[in-house]
Amino acid sequence: QVQLVESGGGLVQAGGSLRLSCAASGRTFSRYAMGWFRQAPGKEREFVTAITTSGSSKWYSDSVKGRFTISRDNANNALYLQMNSLKPEDTAVYYCAADERVVPSKPSQPDYWGQGTQVTVSS
């Protein structure tokens, strides 16, 4: 198993930036493809971005492409999400997720989830 803990959320004005972190513990972090998902009030959880085990390939949803950047540090068991040019519609709870079999692109896929961190973007 792997345990995931997100941090770095908060309140930011539109156009601002935040950097989310996800600290992993337990089994070897580098075994897992990782992803970020988010869930806004009254909406379903949705895919944001994902990264392969080595970090060599990354995927982004159309809504964040060009503004968000995913990265990982396998030596320090950490996953990051740099969010720039934030918009009010980015407001949501952000979750990091791990999957040992596939690069997660759907909420039904990941084996492990963090508890989430709130991101609020004011207009």
C-alpha positions as CSV (number, residue, x, y, z in Angstrom):
1,Q,0.0,0.0,0.0
2,V,0.9,3.6,-0.4
3,Q,-0.3,6.5,1.8
4,L,-0.8,9.9,0.2
5,V,-1.1,13.3,1.9
6,E,-1.7,16.5,0.0
7,S,-0.8,20.0,1.0
8,G,-0.5,23.5,-0.4
9,G,-4.1,24.4,-1.0
10,G,-5.5,27.7,-0.1
11,L,-7.3,30.9,-1.2
12,V,-5.9,32.8,-4.1
13,Q,-7.1,35.5,-6.4
14,A,-7.8,34.8,-10.1
15,G,-4.6,35.0,-12.1
16,G,-2.6,33.8,-9.1
17,S,-0.6,30.6,-8.6
18,L,-0.4,27.8,-6.1
19,R,1.8,24.7,-5.8
20,L,0.3,21.5,-4.5
21,S,2.3,18.8,-3.0
22,C,1.6,15.1,-2.4
23,A,3.8,13.2,0.0
24,A,3.8,9.4,-0.4
25,S,4.8,6.8,2.2
26,G,4.6,3.0,2.3
27,R,5.5,1.0,-0.8
28,T,8.0,2.3,-3.3
29,F,6.7,5.5,-4.8
30,S,8.3,5.0,-8.1
31,R,6.2,1.9,-8.7
32,Y,3.1,4.1,-9.1
33,A,1.8,6.2,-11.9
34,M,0.3,9.3,-10.3
35,G,-2.5,11.7,-11.0
36,W,-4.3,14.7,-9.8
37,F,-8.1,14.9,-9.7
38,R,-10.4,17.5,-8.5
39,Q,-14.0,17.8,-7.3
40,A,-16.0,21.0,-7.2
41,P,-19.1,21.3,-5.0
42,G,-22.1,19.5,-6.6
43,K,-19.9,18.1,-9.4
44,E,-18.3,14.7,-10.0
45,R,-14.7,14.1,-9.5
46,E,-12.7,14.8,-12.6
47,F,-9.3,14.1,-14.1
48,V,-6.8,17.0,-14.1
49,T,-3.4,15.6,-15.0
50,A,-1.3,12.4,-14.7
51,I,2.3,11.3,-14.9
52,T,4.1,8.0,-15.6
53,T,6.3,6.3,-13.1
54,S,9.5,7.8,-14.4
55,G,8.0,11.2,-15.1
56,S,8.8,10.9,-18.8
57,S,5.2,11.3,-20.0
58,K,2.4,13.6,-18.8
59,W,-1.2,14.2,-19.7
60,Y,-3.5,17.2,-19.0
61,S,-7.2,17.9,-19.3
62,D,-8.0,20.5,-21.8
63,S,-9.2,22.8,-19.1
64,V,-5.8,23.1,-17.4
65,K,-3.4,22.5,-20.3
66,G,-0.9,25.3,-20.6
67,R,-1.6,26.5,-17.0
68,F,-0.9,23.5,-14.8
69,T,2.3,21.4,-14.6
70,I,2.6,18.0,-13.0
71,S,6.0,16.7,-11.7
72,R,7.4,14.1,-9.4
73,D,10.5,13.5,-7.3
74,N,10.9,9.8,-6.9
75,A,13.9,10.2,-4.6
76,N,11.8,12.2,-2.2
77,N,8.5,10.3,-2.7
78,A,6.7,13.5,-3.8
79,L,4.3,14.6,-6.4
80,Y,3.6,18.2,-7.3
81,L,1.1,20.3,-9.2
82,Q,2.1,23.8,-10.2
83,M,-1.0,25.8,-10.9
84,N,-0.7,29.2,-12.7
85,S,-3.2,31.6,-14.1
86,L,-5.8,30.3,-11.8
87,K,-9.5,30.8,-12.6
88,P,-12.5,30.8,-10.3
89,E,-13.6,27.6,-12.1
90,D,-10.5,25.9,-10.8
91,T,-12.0,26.0,-7.3
92,A,-12.3,22.5,-6.0
93,V,-10.9,19.9,-3.6
94,Y,-7.7,18.5,-5.3
95,Y,-6.8,14.9,-4.8
96,C,-3.6,13.0,-5.6
97,A,-4.0,9.4,-6.6
98,A,-1.8,6.4,-7.3
99,D,-2.2,3.5,-9.6
100,E,0.2,0.6,-10.0
101,R,-1.2,-0.7,-13.3
102,V,-2.2,2.2,-15.5
103,V,-1.7,5.9,-15.7
104,P,-4.9,7.1,-14.1
105,S,-7.2,9.2,-16.2
106,K,-10.6,8.3,-14.7
107,P,-11.7,8.5,-11.1
108,S,-12.6,4.8,-11.2
109,Q,-9.0,3.8,-11.8
110,P,-6.7,4.8,-9.0
111,D,-6.0,2.3,-6.2
112,Y,-5.1,4.9,-3.7
113,W,-6.2,8.4,-2.8
114,G,-5.1,11.2,-0.6
115,Q,-7.6,13.1,1.6
116,G,-7.6,16.2,-0.6
117,T,-6.7,19.8,-0.3
118,Q,-9.0,22.7,-0.9
119,V,-8.2,25.3,-3.6
120,T,-10.4,28.4,-3.7
121,V,-9.9,31.0,-6.5
122,S,-11.7,34.3,-5.9
123,S,-12.7,36.5,-8.8
